[in-house]
Amino acid sequence: MFFKEQLLKSKKILKLPGIRKIPYCIKNNNDIINASKNMKSNNIVPIFQISNVSGNGISQLEQFLNLIPSRVIYKKEEKDLVEFTIDDTFQVSGCGTIVCGLLLSGKIIINDN
C-alpha cells in the first residue's frame, strides 16, 4: 500500500506546472526501449520498480542505462585555465577599469571575460 501511495504522489509532482514531465512506468523490455529512445526529448521520467531485497528490476535498470546516450561534460584542460590574482584596480577616463595583478597560469587574450 505504501508503495502505491508514493508512486501516485510522485506522478502528481511530476505533472505540476513548472515541472510538467511524463511519468513512464517500466514494466517490460519494450518500455525500456521506448523510454531510452525518448530521453532526448527530456520530457519523460522513467520509473523503475526495484527491490533491494530480491534484486527484482535491477537488470531492467542496467539495460536502460546501457541504452541511453551518455551525457559527457568536457572540462577545460588545465593548460587552458587562467589564474590571475588581482592586486589593485583603478579607473582611467576614456578607458574604463584597469586591473593590476599577477598572472599565475594560463593565457589572457583581449576581450576575455
Secondary structure, DSSP 8 states (H G I E B T S, - for coil): -HHHHHHHHHHHHHTSTTT--EEEE--SHHHHHHHHHHGGGT-EEEE----TTT-TTHHHHHHHHHHS---------GGG--EEEEEEEEEETTTEEEEEEEEEES---TT--
